[in-house]
């Protein structure tokens, strides 16, 4: 069975929210995670390791198109355990 978490985090670089996220990922032992509205500009492997303490993690980022009036929606961050799931293909388009 695959454990899946989808969460509108609104801001992931807020200290309290990132601590809560780390605890949830550890306690729920998720295999696939989809985080919406992360508000992250750039994401690197070191950022992912600081969020999810599992080093066998794959990730993909879908950046939102910034709106100068209301601000950026923040994009989507998808994380998966490489020990459980294999990425076969990835297609990212603007939304």
C-alpha angles and dihedrals in degrees: 000000000000118000112218128190125189116183136170096218094175092201121019098180091065105110097226093046093047091051090050091048093050090051093048093049091049096044098042095044092216123194098196126027130185116191119189128200095015092160089215117147098196130010125201133179091259089057090052092050090052090053098040114029092208109102093200093075129131121199144186130193127210108194118211121231106254117241111208092206101049100016130241120320086221104237133244129285118200119194129182138177108249089207090062106028135037122210107228098177140345129209119181120187133173116265 
